[in-house]
């Protein structure tokens, strides 16, 4: 598969061939099933990216840690971080985005700023102290700085190569077991984005779920 002509995450999102098709689905035993189209995902990522720039004063090159677990919210905020030109890191961040109820705990021993967002399955504000969910929801649902170009070429190339090595093909519906080991920062939404497909994140990738979700490529837990 050839590398997409553009290597900017925002341009890849807005240039997706079928924005109304399912893009990211979470299907977990405890929280049930949530499915987002590419349009809904892009709108959410734009709101979060605008909030990073205008509400939290995140500048290009800033270090951002997103710690929201295996959920669509995690992917939304990871996409937003890249769109805003910041760098995704797992430690030594300038800013941390965590579950609303975990702000105080996450602030212990952390020198940067910590902000809480909702992990409700529908993204509704949870009313926690230091939560910014309501402010994020009030942001425009299109990226307000399209003239800013952030190159994500290395991430795109990594996703394409890793996906091809593991049997992912164009327009696949990719089932990812949440115990799977993905390369560092190869975040789930990037694979379907560069392969023009969709992804299902689940903690029970069995034959029944594969049939139910019409999964065409499965990435199982590594042994």
C-alpha positions in Angstrom: 0.0 0.0 0.0 1.3 3.4 -0.9 1.9 6.1 1.7 -1.0 8.7 1.7 0.0 11.9 -0.1 -0.5 13.9 3.0 1.1 13.2 6.3 -0.8 15.6 8.5 -3.4 14.0 10.8 -6.0 16.7 10.4 -5.7 16.5 6.6 -6.0 12.8 6.7 -9.1 13.0 8.9 -10.8 15.6 6.7 -9.8 13.7 3.5 -11.1 10.3 4.6 -13.0 8.7 1.7 -16.2 7.9 3.5 -16.7 10.1 6.6 -20.1 8.7 7.5 -18.9 5.1 7.8 -18.1 3.6 11.3 -14.6 4.6 12.2 -13.9 3.7 15.8 -16.0 1.3 17.9 -15.4 0.4 21.5 -17.0 -2.8 22.7 -16.2 -3.7 26.3 -17.9 -6.1 28.8 -18.3 -3.4 31.5 -19.2 -0.3 29.4 -21.0 -1.8 26.4 -20.7 -0.7 22.8 -20.1 2.8 21.4 -19.5 3.5 17.7 -18.3 6.8 16.2 -18.4 7.7 12.5 -15.3 9.4 11.1 -17.3 12.7 11.1 -18.2 12.4 14.8 -14.6 11.5 15.6 -13.2 14.4 13.7 -15.6 16.9 15.3 -14.6 15.6 18.7 -10.9 15.8 17.9 -11.3 19.3 16.6 -13.0 20.5 19.7 -10.3 19.0 21.9 -7.5 20.4 19.7 -9.1 23.9 19.8 -9.3 23.6 23.6 -5.6 22.6 23.8 -4.6 25.7 21.8 -7.1 28.3 23.1 -8.1 27.1 26.5 -4.9 25.4 27.8 -2.4 27.5 25.8 -0.6 24.5 24.4 2.0 25.6 21.9 3.5 23.5 19.0 6.1 21.2 20.4 4.6 21.0 23.9 4.7 17.6 25.6 1.3 16.2 26.3 0.4 12.9 28.1 -3.0 11.5 27.5 -4.1 8.9 30.1 -7.7 8.0 29.5 -7.4 4.2 29.1 -8.7 2.1 26.3 -11.6 4.2 25.1 -12.7 6.4 22.2 -11.9 9.4 24.4 -8.3 8.3 24.5 -8.1 8.3 20.7 -9.9 11.7 20.5 -7.4 13.4 22.7 -4.4 11.7 21.1 -5.6 12.9 17.7 -6.2 16.4 19.2 -2.7 16.5 20.6 -1.2 15.7 17.2 -3.5 18.1 15.3 -2.4 20.9 17.7 1.2 20.2 16.9 2.1 18.9 20.3 4.1 15.8 21.0 2.5 12.7 22.6 4.6 11.4 25.5 4.2 8.9 28.3 6.2 10.8 30.9 7.9 14.1 31.6 5.0 16.0 30.0 4.1 19.7 30.2 0.4 18.8 30.4 -1.5 15.7 31.3 -5.1 14.9 30.2 -6.6 12.4 32.6 -10.0 11.1 33.7 -11.9 13.8 35.6 -12.0 11.9 38.8 -8.2 11.3 38.8 -6.9 14.9 38.6 -5.8 15.1 42.3 -4.1 11.6 42.1 -2.4 12.4 38.8 -1.1 15.7 40.2 1.0 14.1 42.9 4.6 14.3 42.0 3.8 15.8 38.6 5.4 19.2 37.8 3.2 20.0 34.8 -0.5 21.0 34.6 -3.2 18.3 34.9 -6.7 18.6 33.4 -9.6 16.3 33.8 -12.0 15.3 31.1 -15.1 13.0 31.2 -14.7 9.3 30.7 -18.5 8.9 30.6 -19.4 6.6 27.7 -21.3 9.4 26.1 -18.7 12.1 26.9 -21.0 13.9 29.4 -19.5 16.2 32.0 -19.1 14.4 35.4 -19.0 17.5 37.6 -15.6 16.8 39.1 -13.3 19.5 40.4 -10.7 20.7 37.7 -12.8 19.1 35.0 -12.8 20.9 31.6 -15.3 18.8 29.7 -18.0 21.5 29.4 -15.5 24.0 28.1 -14.2 21.5 25.5 -17.8 20.8 24.4 -18.3 24.5 23.7 -15.4 24.7 21.3 -15.9 24.8 17.5 -16.1 21.3 15.9 -13.7 22.2 13.1 -10.0 22.9 13.6 -9.5 26.7 13.9 -5.9 26.8 12.7 -5.9 24.8 9.4 -3.0 26.9 8.2 -0.8 25.2 10.8 0.8 22.1 9.3 2.1 19.5 11.6 4.1 16.7 9.9 3.3 13.2 11.2 5.1 11.4 8.5 7.0 9.1 10.8 3.9 8.0 12.5 2.1 7.4 9.2 4.9 5.4 7.8 5.1 3.4 11.0 1.4 2.6 10.9 1.5 1.6 7.3 4.6 -0.6 7.7 3.4 -2.3 10.9 -0.1 -2.8 9.5 1.2 -4.4 6.3 3.5 -6.6 8.3 0.5 -7.8 10.4 -1.9 -8.4 7.5 -3.9 -5.2 7.5 -5.3 -4.3 4.1 -7.2 -1.3 2.6 -10.7 -0.8 4.1 -10.2 -3.5 6.7 -12.4 -3.5 9.8 -9.6 -4.1 12.4 -10.3 -5.8 15.7 -7.8 -4.9 18.3 -7.7 -6.9 21.6 -6.8 -4.4 24.3 -4.1 -6.7 25.6 -2.3 -6.4 22.2 1.1 -5.0 22.2 1.4 -2.2 19.6 4.6 -0.3 18.8 5.3 2.7 20.9 2.7 5.4 20.3 1.1 3.6 17.3 -2.3 4.6 18.5 -5.4 2.7 17.5 -7.0 5.4 15.3 -4.0 5.8 13.1 -4.2 2.3 11.6 -7.8 2.6 10.2 -7.0 6.2 9.2 -4.1 5.3 7.0 -5.8 2.2 5.7 -9.2 3.9 5.0 -10.9 1.4 7.3 -12.3 1.2 10.8 -11.3 -0.2 14.2 -13.0 -2.1 17.0 -11.3 -1.9 20.4 -12.5 -4.7 22.7 -11.6 -6.8 25.7 -13.3 -10.0 24.3 -12.2 -10.5 20.8 -13.8 -13.9 20.3 -15.4 -15.5 17.3 -18.9 -14.2 18.3 -17.7 -10.6 18.5 -15.7 -11.0 15.2 -18.9 -12.1 13.5 -21.1 -9.4 15.2 -18.7 -6.6 14.3 -17.9 -7.9 10.8 -14.2 -7.8 11.6 -11.9 -8.6 8.7 -8.5 -8.3 10.3 -7.8 -9.2 14.0 -4.9 -8.2 16.1 -4.9 -10.6 19.0 -3.0 -10.4 22.3 0.6 -11.2 21.9 1.9 -14.4 23.5 
